[in-house]
Amino acid sequence: MIHRNNESPLISTHLRLPNVQEFLYSNLFLLLVAGYLVRAHLLFVSLAYSELQTEFKKVKSLMIPSYMIELRKLMDKYPSSELNSF
């Protein structure tokens, strides 16, 4: 089927108003969906970060006493007076 000036029916050189509105509405819809997905992802990352931070605090509170115990053992094993006797 041949149209004006031998143009293909799929190629239009001008935009009609309904097509422009449809294009703008589809862009708006895609932006809303993308915004929702970004918001959901940020919420997930925030919750995961918060959970990891609380777990790190728990582990840190457990590590400090054990670190001090190991340091005391080393200090008892190697007293400071012997270190200065070189």
Contacts in CASP RR format, 6 or more apart in sequence:
PFRMAT RR
TARGET T0000
AUTHOR 0000-0000-0000
METHOD contacts of the structure
MODEL  1
MIHRNNESPLISTHLRLPNVQEFLYSNLFLLLVAGYLVRAHLLFVSLAYS
ELQTEFKKVKSLMIPSYMIELRKLMDKYPSSELNSF
1 9 0 8 1.000
3 9 0 8 1.000
7 13 0 8 1.000
END
